[in-house]
Amino acid sequence: MVGKILIYLSFAFSILGVVSFFLVHTGKEKYLKPARVFYLLTATFVIATSALLMYLILTHQFQYSYVWQQSNRELGLALLISTFYAGQEGSFMLWTLMTAIIGIFLLRYVSKGDRLEPEVMSVYSLVLGFLTFILILKSPFNYVWDTYAGDVAPGFIPADGRGLNPLLQNFWMSIHPPTLFVGFSAMAVPFCFAIGTLIKNKYDEWISYSLPWLLFAGGVLVLGIMLGGYWAYGVLGWGGYWAWDPVENSSLIPWIIIVAAIHTMIAQKRTGGYKKTNLILCILSYLLVLYSTFLTRSGVLGDSSVHSFVDPGKEVYISLVVFMLTFLAIGIGAVIYRAKELKTFDSGSKNILTRESALFVGAVTLCASALVVFAGTSWPIIASGSIEQDFYNKMNLPIAILISFINGMSLLLKWKTNDEKTFFKSLLFPLIITCVITFALVIVGVQDFIFALFAFAAIFAFFVNAEIAITIFKKNKSGIGAYVAHIGLSLFFLGIIASSRYSQDVNLTLELNKPVEAFGYRLTYLGATEFEDPNNQTDSKYHFNIRVQQDGKELLLKPVMYFSSFSEGVMKNPDIANFFARDLYLSPMGLVEPETFTKDQIHEIPKGKSKDIGALNVEFIDFNFGGILPGGEEVRSGNFTVGAKLKVSDNKFSEVIEPKIEYKNGVPSYFVAKMSDKPNLNFYFAKMNVSNTGNGEAPTASIAIVNTDETPMHIPEESLVINASIKPFINILWAGTAILVIGFFISIYRRRKDL
């Protein structure tokens, strides 16, 4: 009850903040202090609500359905904390919390000087108002007897919770979602600045104020995206780091747009052009966050995405639609309202050979990539079925090549005018180095023309940015952020080429203790060992140990498989050997139990019946349980011995023999029986079947007869089926990502310093 009251108070104060800040915009300055207080109260109550939910989780208050659904007593502290945002209600709570906290810093930021405080904060408070309203509809504070009315008695408190989805029981769960939601929340700030600028009708100063926030949102969001990619690569066993899933795309699309906006904003800051473009891109970026949220949380992509949320209910569905349409209307309405003023703005340089024009072309190219991903992600809504990964790869490949070329060439151009001879002369050095390195790559193995061209473009951009970064670093260390980010992007592209196009994979069956060669490695399956997971003591987890040998060196990889009681299915986690130039990636696919007997050797015989098998007649007389009760406690325990009495006859005489099976923990061992005059024939009791006896059918015995003269007896070992793959130079991709993020934050420092 307390939690719901806090949410209602948060919503009420956010609306008061919207009204108060707007009144300040109309000239009623006396409302400024109350407006600030109202926002701070909103943020305070959101933080208090979040703290209460965390307290309920940490103290195992399972009478709350959200706490029961997402957590249990087995989880360690880190994963227990992460259950805060594991479900839909909690993820909305996290989004609201991050938005509220960022708003506190934003309020302090815009209160200094004339930074559009009333206009920006009125729109930002409206964002927070919608989020708190969704929490009213999708509350994490419902009791189990309300959620499961009719199934659970009022006042009932479960002894333990259902637990965290095993896919989420990982270290990255503690980092990836919070980082991503900081990025989503920060994306609201450029939107608010753009709307505030249109309301205020002042189109110059806002660039300096909003650019640090664009850089912050872009840097944090790309960090969150790639943390998710690393999680998928190292834990989920996809065999890769990106699958173009709608949930992945939902964060990528607005990031691409915000990166385009960063570049056109820099152009406006330098030359005064592209004012309309910047406003539209900043508005569009947050609208895409809302649209992506709708796609992944409304349930419309439940059949198309491997990890989108299920249908949240009619009320939340409608509220998401209203949220999205309201801000779409605000954005379009503000642009239309100022259409007359916007028409007067210069659209940019008319000279193509300028850095300003190159940045605009780059922004258009980025928007084209976003449009491709947007169309593919939205396709399941338009038509049945989903888009294959090849669509995204083929459509984005030429765009990525163009982006790399523009990245390099734009930096060699000046802002206003350029001498063509000087420009082409500046191209000479990076082009020569690029040609030499690309030629070497072709010799080594990059034979596909399109990928060789992609590598050429990425290497060209790398050397142009590296050369400029070194020059600038000597003069102004904080001025190298953009070039560092571009270097990171170039390395990222090179890592994509190497690790995706030139990866190799093969499915292998590893029989126990029998080496198999693959990719120059000797792989030997050594058997499974059970291990304890302190976060999951319910399921029995197993390492499937694989010895990897090469050039006299060896290491042990331990992919994991186990049956999850939570998902009622087999969970699989890969293991990776990380080398300087490649990763050896082993992902388990399944365990093949040994087939002791062939189909030709097995014969089904009902009790009391006989069957002619070759020159023999075999009669199944009865089972021999050795004094224990059939179906009794010993049998149910999986630890017992049972025999099959057989009467075997040929043309000369008959003999009664009794092969046996001994079960230990449900695992069978077979004891042979022989006829006195036919030592070459081994009789085995392979299996008993009593499941149909309730239908009036006689129990049957599966008898295996092995002629050792024809087929030497061999009982094979268990086999592990794996997918083994090589990911060449994938470390370049991860290093490129890290450098890209570092570049963003250096740029933030520089822009804040400029203010």
Summary of the structure (lengths in Angstrom):
residues: 755
radius of gyration: 33.4
end to end distance: 45.6
largest distance: 116.8
contacts: 2524
relative contact order: 0.08
helix: 55%
strand: 20%
